[in-house]
Structure formats: C-alpha cells, structure tokens
Amino acid sequence: MLTIDHCREGRIEWEFVKDTYTYLQQGDLQINSKEHPAIGFSFPLNHYHGITVAVYIEEASKALADILEGFSVDLKLLQNKFCSSKKPFIVRAKDSINHIFSELYKVPDTIRMSYYRIKVLELLLFLSAADIADDGEERPYFPKKQVETVKEIMRYMTEHPDKHFTLEELSLSFGIPLTTLKICFKGIYGASVYAYMRSYRIQAAAMMLRQTDESITAVAGRVGYSNPSKFAASFKEITGMSPTEFRKHPV
C-alpha cells in the first residue's frame, strides 16, 4: 500500500519501529509505503486537519490501466521514486500540490466520491511527472525517551501556568540536556517552549474570560502575568482583541 498524507492544520506524530518518532506539520506532504510502517500516531496539539490517500497498488494498477488510456501512472515506479529510502518521504507541499488538496477539503456532498476519484487521479499523474523526489526533507527522528520526557515537561508547565520556569531549571529537574530539550520540544509542538507557553497562557485566559466573572487582573495573575498591561498587550497580539473586548464579544 502507498499512503499520501497532506497536513492542512495542526500536527501529527508518527511512531515508528525502534521507538522513534517524527512529525508532520502544517503544509507538509508525506508519502509512505508498507516498507516503513507506522505503529502508532497521535496529535500533539490536540488538533489535526488533513487528508490521507491510501492506494492499494495491485488493485489500483489494474483499474488505472482501464481509466487512464494514453496516460502513464506506474504505481510501483511511484513507490520506488518516493519510498526507496528507509524513511518516509516528507516535503513542504508546493503550490501545485496544495491546489489539488485545497479542492478536496471543500467538496459538496452530492459529488464527493466522484470528485475525489478525479482529484486523486490528478494527484497521481502530477506525482508521476514531478521531479520532487530529491526535495524530501531530512526530518529529525526523536527517541521515545526524549519524547516522553518533553511531554512530561509540557504537562508540568501547563498544569502550573501561573509559574515561570527557566529552560535551565526544566533541564535539570527532568534530567534532559538543554539543547535536546529545545530541539525535541520544537520538533513535537512546532514552537519553542517560550512561544508555546505564551500561546497556552493566552488561550487559558480567554477561556476564563469566557466562562467566569473573575476580574481581568485576577485572570492575568492566574496565567502568570503580574503586570495587567503586559497581559493585555500579549492577549491582543495573539487574539486580535483586548481582554475587555474579548469578554464583551467572545469568539
């Protein structure tokens, strides 16, 4: 089987043999085969929006011979083109590929299956002709131990949003080298520790403003902002509205 994954939003974590993990992020295209089977997956950001096209090579090859008279799509050659290495092929999807997938996300139900067939054929034809096999990115693979430690650090920080920890403190407390912490955290969550927590604090504050009657100053304190002005500035930068505006017109 040949699988083609397109990530539109969010992030997906793939677990492979030998306890290693890699990540597909927004705008990525992955092409994989049964030669590199994933044994599990999850969503580090608790959100993923994408499309997976699964092609059963033997059955599809017979069907394509009748459908694409005059065109050439050799699925086995396609598999060898993108999946000859020991790792899945991952690339930043170009405009031409994004265009194909963008139309798949907004198909009317009345024509969905027929339209899917047409667009998948277009995708296979494009990949057959495209010279992008050398554009695959060498994505880092992280050992299970590192991934588990970084996830534990994330849980600890999000359980204490009112506290601020330095990276050095986290490195020592959880027994992980500082550089490894930085690289692995960004690999899993797509952002630095600082950027991730800043966004998390504002999202948590937005929920409090929406669901409670606590003062804005109290909410700011609960997510680690002792200065209400700095909180208001960060809140507006991330949400596009001041805390007062958000409370009046929550999104």
N, C-alpha and C positions, 0 to 999 in steps of 0.2 A: 504494500500500500504506500502511496505517496500522499503526504499531507502538506497543505499550503495554508499557513496561518497569517492573517493580517490583523494587526492591533490598531484599532481606531482610537481608543481611550483606555486609560488605566495601565495595568501592568500584570503580566502573568509570570509565575515562577514555575520552571520545569525542573523536576528532579530526575536525574539520570542514574545509571548504574554506577557503582563505586562511590555512592554517597556524594555526588557532586550536583550543583545547582547552577542554572543560568536563567537569564531574564529577558523577556520580550517586552519592549516598551512602546509607547505611542508612536505610530509611524513606521513600525518595523514590519518586515515581511520575513517569514521563516518557511523554509522548505525542508522537509524531513522525510525519512523513509523508515521502514521497519528495521533497517540495519542499525538505526540509532534510537531504539525505543525509549520513550519516557516512561517512568514507573509511577509518576505522580505529578500533580500540579496544584497550585493554589494562587490566590490573588492577594499580594502583599498590601495593596491599597484598598482592599475590600471592594474593588470595582474593576470590571473589565468589560469592554465592549469591542467585539471583534468578530471575524468570520473565519471558520475553518472549512476548507475544501478537502474532502477525502476522496482519493482516486484509487479504486481497486484496479491495478494495472492490467491484469489479464482480461478481466471482463470489459474494461473501458477500451482497451485496444481493439477488441472485436467490434464494438459499437462505433468507434471513431472511423474505422475503415469504411463503413457504410455512410456515415454522416458527412465526412469531410472529403468527398471525392474531389481530387485536384489539389488538395492541401496535404501537408505532411506534418503530423504530430506523432512522433515516436515516443511513447511514454517511457520506455526503457532507456532510450537515449537521454530523455529529460531527467530521469532519475540519476543516471550516471553523471550528467552535466552538473547537477547541483548537490548530489549526495555522495560523491566519491570519497570524500574525506571521512574521518572518524567522528566528525561532529556535524550537527545540523547546519545548514546554510542560513545565515541571518544577514539581512541587508536593510538599509534605510530605503523604504519604498519610494520610487521616483514618481514624478507627476503622472506619467503614463499608467503606472500600476495603480496609484491612488485613484485615478479617474475610473478605472474598471471597478474597483471595490466600492467607491463612493456611491455608485448607482445601485449596488447590491443592498445598501443599507436603507433604501427608501423605495422599495418596490411595492406597488399596490397588491393587496392580497389576491385580487382576481387574476393576476397574471404571474404570480410569484414564481411558481415552479418552472414554467416555460421560459420566463426571463432569466432565471438562474442558469438554466441549461445553456442559453445563448451566451451569457457573460462568462461562464466557466470555459466554454469553448474559446472565447476571445482571449481569456487569460492564458490558456494552454498554448494557443497559437503565438501569443506575444512572448511567453517564456521560451518557446522553442526557437524563436528568431532572435531574441535579445542576447546581446553579448554582455551579460552582467555576472557571469559565474565567477569572474575574478574580483568582483566588488564585495564579496561577502566579508563581513566584519569578524575579526577575531574577538569574540566576546569572552570576558573572563568567566571561568568556572570556579565556584566557591565551594570549599569543603563543607560538609554537613555541620561539623563542629563550629566553624566560624559563623555559619548562617544561624544556627540555634542560639549562639551567644549574642549576636547582634539583635535578633528578635527579642531576646530576653531584655536587652538594654532598652529597646524601643518600648516594650511593655512597662518597664520600670519608670521610664520618663513620662509616659502618657498617664500613668497612674498617679503621678505627682506633678501636674502641670504648673503648680504654684512655685515649684523649686527650680533653680537653675544649676545645672551640673557642667563642670568643665569637661572637655574631652579627656584630659589627663586623669581626672577623678574617675570617670567611667572606665577608662583603660585599666587603671589599677584595680578598681573594685571588681571588675568582671574578668580580669586576667587575660586581656586581649591586647596585642601590640597596638599602639596608637595609629600607625599608618594602616594596618589591617582593618581597624575599626572604621576609619574614614572611607576606605575603598569599598569594603564589603557593605557598609550601610548605604552608600550611594548606589551600589550595584543592586541591592534589594529594593530600595524605596525610591530610587531615581532622584534623590536630593541629598544635600549634606544634612548632617544632624541638626545644625542650626536652622536651616531653611525648613526642614520637615517639622521641627517643633514649633517654629514661629507660625506656620500654617495651621498646625494642630491646635495651638492655643487659641487662635482667632476663630477657628471652626467651633471649638468647645464653647467659647464666649458667645458666639452667635446663637448657639442652641440655648444657652442660659438666658440670653436676652429674649429669645422667642418664648421660652417655657416658664420663666419665673418673673417675679416683680422686684427682684433684687436691684439695687442701685447700680448704675454703670461703674461707679468706683469700686463697689464690692465685687462685681463680676471681674473687673480688671485685676483685682487682687487675687482672686481665686485661680486665675490663669497666669500668675507670675508677674503682673505689671504693677509696680508700686507707684508709678507715675501715670495718672489718668490721661495726660496729654500724649504721652508716648503710645499708650494703648489706643487712643482714638486715631492717631496717625497711622499705626500699623493696621488697625481694623479697616480704615478707609482704603489704604493701599491694596489690601487683599480683597475686600468685598465690594469696593467702589462706593460705599456709603459710610457715613459716620455712625457710631453706635446709636445715637439718638434717632437718626433717620431710619436705621435698620429696625429699631424697636417699633417705630410707628408703621413701617411698611416692610415687614419681614419677607424675604424672598422665599 
